[in-house]
Amino acid sequence: MKRQCYALDLKNDPALIAEYEHWHKAENGWPEIRKSILDAGVLDMQIYRTGNRLFMIMETTDDFRSEDKAALDAANPTVQEWEKLMWKFQQPLPWAGGDEKWVSMSRIFQL
């Protein structure tokens, strides 16, 4: 199992942040999105927020590759619809490249 961590910012608007959190409650999430995440080899996913900064932790299978998940997502119309909806709330980090949304984080300490 591998752990991967990512960061992303939300637009700094309390109403948009509240709506983003609404969509991420278990009862409001789209089942097709959950299935696409699990089908890609993600075993567990958690998103945390402070202010408008998001931090995502993913536990994945050892053979998980983000490139493969990106290709599956690009070919899935429902995932594309979800991503379009989420972009209403999200903004790239200042150092994100091109159309990158979630930016991979590097571990700098471990106890």
Secondary structure, 3 states (H helix, E strand, C coil): CEEEEEEEEECCCHHHHHHHHHHCCCCCCCHHHHHHHHHCCEEEEEEEEECCEEEEEEEECCCCCHHHHHHHHHCCHHHHHHHHHHHCCEECCCCCCCCCCCEECCCCCCC
